[in-house]
């Protein structure tokens, strides 16, 4: 299969590199022209070139408006695609938009998979991402060898939109744990507690979560695990969750906390920095608290 990749940022670039290192040539396109070569891909002149020369097209884009432009816009997949082609959208996107795209591409015989990913930049580099997929099981079976280069777990969630719905739900829990743990760790620092001991206790207690296990052991040493989801994108993901629950008729009673935390980070200048920096935004408001010192780095 000829593989094309559109969107070669923090995640797309790493997934492309995994494919290339596994021996799969990739035709890549990004609005930043240097990213394709940096990821090991053959640079393409635009979206149309990728679509016309690929059997499988992977997307890793920031949000649904961008996905819609790439798929439905001028020179996009809908104009350039052909029957039998498969498009796998690895973005975090609005499920309602995803379903519309499924329907539009089905009209020209293109199979669209909404394939949300989880694990972050580190898992992308290791090839251990989790992928949650909505759409045709036959199309998924065809592209699983491609996914195998950067994912260790692939789960078919069901009908079109199911993959992106699962991703939105997962990302909300990720946002909750990160924002809440950031707040707790700033409070622990202000209380004069040993932060390594606090994490040991939390990870052996009922407060344990992904952030206490995988993020804050690094953050307390000054390593913010750069290269992952930004505060602006985390805010977008929580907003997607609120919109998704509204469509489902479910109250989103817990969304105000992470919206406030990541909104604070955006307003204090951390919007384009990794979402782990939300702890610094909370620390700023708490009087300039940092979990580490320069000497500890």
C-alpha positions in Angstrom: 0.0 0.0 0.0 1.2 3.5 -0.8 0.9 5.6 2.4 0.3 9.3 2.6 0.4 11.5 5.7 -1.2 14.9 6.1 -0.3 16.9 9.2 3.3 16.2 10.4 3.4 18.1 13.7 4.1 16.7 17.2 2.2 13.5 16.7 2.0 13.2 12.9 5.7 13.7 12.5 6.5 11.0 15.1 4.1 8.5 13.6 5.5 9.2 10.1 9.0 8.6 11.5 7.9 5.2 12.9 6.5 4.2 9.5 9.6 5.2 7.6 11.9 3.5 10.1 9.8 0.3 9.7 10.5 0.4 6.0 7.2 2.0 4.7 7.8 5.0 2.4 5.5 7.9 3.2 4.4 10.8 1.0 3.9 13.6 3.5 2.5 17.1 3.5 2.3 19.8 6.2 1.8 23.6 6.0 5.3 23.8 7.4 7.4 22.6 4.4 10.3 21.4 6.5 8.4 18.9 8.5 8.1 16.2 5.8 11.8 15.8 5.4 12.4 16.0 9.1 10.1 13.1 9.6 11.7 11.1 6.9 8.8 11.4 4.4 9.0 12.4 0.7 7.6 15.9 0.6 4.4 16.4 -1.4 3.3 19.7 -2.9 -0.1 19.7 -1.3 -3.1 17.7 -0.1 -4.2 16.8 -3.6 -0.8 15.3 -4.4 -0.9 13.1 -1.3 -4.4 11.9 -2.0 -3.8 11.2 -5.7 -0.7 9.2 -5.0 -1.7 7.2 -1.9 -3.9 4.1 -1.2 -4.1 5.0 2.5 -4.1 8.6 3.7 -3.5 9.3 7.3 -4.5 12.6 8.9 -3.2 14.2 12.1 -4.7 17.7 12.3 -5.5 20.1 15.1 -9.3 20.2 15.0 -12.4 19.5 13.0 -12.4 22.8 11.0 -9.0 21.9 9.6 -10.0 18.3 9.0 -13.1 19.6 7.1 -10.9 21.9 4.9 -8.5 19.1 4.1 -11.3 16.5 3.4 -14.2 18.6 2.0 -12.5 21.7 0.7 -11.0 22.7 -2.6 -8.3 20.2 -3.7 -9.2 18.0 -0.8 -10.0 14.3 -0.4 -13.6 14.6 -1.6 -12.4 16.2 -4.9 -9.3 14.0 -5.4 -10.2 10.7 -3.8 -11.2 7.5 -5.6 -13.2 4.4 -4.8 -11.3 1.8 -2.7 -9.2 4.4 -1.0 -9.0 4.5 2.8 -8.6 7.7 4.9 -7.8 7.3 8.6 -8.3 10.4 10.7 -6.0 10.2 13.7 -7.0 13.7 14.9 -9.1 14.6 17.9 -12.2 15.8 16.2 -15.9 16.5 16.8 -17.9 13.3 16.4 -20.8 15.1 14.6 -18.3 16.5 12.0 -16.8 13.0 11.7 -20.1 11.4 10.9 -20.7 14.0 8.2 -17.3 13.3 6.6 -18.0 9.5 6.7 -21.2 10.1 4.7 -19.6 12.5 2.2 -16.7 10.2 1.4 -18.9 7.1 1.2 -20.6 8.7 -1.7 -17.4 8.4 -3.8 -16.4 5.0 -2.4 -13.7 6.2 0.0 -13.7 4.4 3.4 -13.2 6.9 6.3 -12.0 5.7 9.7 -12.2 7.9 12.7 -9.1 6.7 14.6 -8.5 8.6 17.8 -5.1 8.0 19.3 -3.9 8.1 22.9 -0.5 7.9 24.6 1.1 11.1 23.6 4.4 11.9 22.0 6.4 9.4 24.1 4.1 6.5 23.0 4.3 7.6 19.4 8.1 7.5 19.5 8.0 4.0 21.1 5.3 2.7 18.8 2.9 2.0 21.7 -0.1 4.3 20.9 -3.6 3.1 21.5 -6.0 3.6 18.6 -9.8 3.6 19.0 -11.5 3.3 15.6 -15.0 3.9 14.2 -16.1 2.8 10.7 -15.7 -0.2 8.5 -14.1 -3.2 10.1 -12.9 -4.3 6.7 -11.1 -1.0 6.1 -9.6 -1.3 9.5 -8.3 -4.8 8.8 -6.6 -3.4 5.7 -4.8 -0.6 7.5 -3.9 -2.4 10.7 -0.4 -3.3 9.3 0.1 0.5 8.8 -1.1 1.2 12.4 1.2 -1.5 13.7 4.2 0.8 13.1 3.2 3.2 15.8 0.4 1.5 17.8 0.4 -1.5 20.1 -3.4 -1.5 20.8 -6.0 -1.0 18.2 -9.7 -1.4 19.1 -12.7 -1.2 16.8 -15.3 0.8 18.7 -18.1 0.4 16.2 -20.0 2.7 13.8 -18.7 5.9 12.2 -18.0 8.5 14.9 -17.5 5.9 17.7 -13.7 6.2 17.6 -13.7 10.0 17.9 -16.4 9.9 20.6 -14.2 7.5 22.6 -11.2 9.7 22.1 -13.1 12.8 23.4 -14.3 10.9 26.5 -10.7 9.7 27.2 -9.2 13.2 26.7 -11.6 14.7 29.2 -10.5 12.3 31.9 -6.9 13.1 30.9 -7.7 16.8 31.3 -9.3 16.2 34.7 -6.4 14.3 36.1 -3.8 16.7 34.8 -5.5 19.8 36.0 -6.5 18.4 39.4 -3.0 16.9 40.0 -1.4 20.2 39.1 -3.5 22.0 41.7 -2.7 19.4 44.3 1.0 19.5 43.7 1.2 23.3 43.9 -0.7 23.0 47.2 1.8 20.4 48.4 4.7 22.6 47.5 3.2 25.5 49.4 2.6 23.2 52.4 6.3 22.4 52.4 5.8 18.7 51.7 8.4 16.5 50.0 7.0 16.2 46.5 8.6 12.8 45.7 7.0 11.5 48.9 3.7 13.0 48.0 3.8 11.2 44.6 4.7 7.9 46.3 1.8 8.2 48.6 -0.7 9.2 45.9 0.5 6.4 43.6 -0.2 3.9 46.4 -3.5 5.4 47.3 -6.9 6.2 45.9 -5.7 9.5 44.3 -3.5 7.6 41.8 -4.1 8.6 38.1 -2.2 8.9 34.8 -0.7 12.3 35.8 0.6 11.1 39.2 2.1 8.0 37.6 3.5 9.3 34.3 3.7 13.1 34.3 4.6 14.6 37.7 7.5 12.3 38.5 9.2 14.2 35.6 7.7 17.6 36.2 8.9 17.8 39.8 12.4 17.5 38.4 11.9 20.3 35.8 11.2 18.0 32.9 7.8 19.0 31.3 7.9 16.2 28.7 7.9 18.8 25.9 6.3 17.8 22.6 2.8 16.8 23.7 -0.6 18.4 23.6 -0.6 22.2 24.2 -2.8 24.0 26.7 -4.8 25.5 23.8 -5.5 22.1 22.3 -6.4 20.7 25.7 -9.0 23.5 26.1 -10.3 22.5 22.7 -10.6 18.9 23.7 -12.6 19.7 26.9 -14.9 22.0 24.8 -15.4 19.0 22.4 -16.4 16.9 25.4 -19.0 19.5 26.6 -20.4 19.7 23.1 -20.5 15.9 22.7 -22.4 15.5 26.0 -24.8 18.2 25.1 -25.7 16.2 21.9 -26.0 13.1 24.0 -28.3 14.8 26.5 -25.8 14.1 29.4 -24.9 16.9 31.9 -21.2 17.8 31.9 -21.0 18.6 35.6 -17.2 18.2 35.9 -16.1 20.3 33.0 -15.7 23.6 34.7 -12.5 22.7 36.6 -10.3 21.8 33.6 -11.8 24.6 31.5 -10.8 27.0 34.2 -7.4 25.5 34.6 -6.4 25.4 31.0 -8.2 28.7 30.3 -6.0 30.2 33.0 -2.9 28.8 31.3 -3.9 30.2 28.0 -4.5 33.6 29.4 -1.2 33.7 31.2 0.8 33.0 28.0 1.1 29.2 28.1 -1.4 28.5 25.2 1.2 27.1 22.8 3.2 25.3 25.5 2.7 21.7 26.5 -0.4 21.2 28.7 1.8 20.0 31.6 2.7 23.7 32.0 -0.8 24.2 33.5 1.0 23.6 36.8 3.1 26.7 36.3 0.0 28.8 35.5 -1.6 27.6 38.8 1.7 28.3 40.5 1.9 31.8 39.1 -1.5 32.7 40.7 -0.3 31.0 43.9 2.5 33.5 44.2 5.1 32.2 41.7 5.3 28.6 42.9 7.4 26.1 40.9 7.6 22.4 41.7 11.3 22.4 41.1 14.3 24.8 41.4 17.0 25.6 38.9 19.4 23.5 41.0 17.1 20.5 40.8 17.1 20.4 37.0 
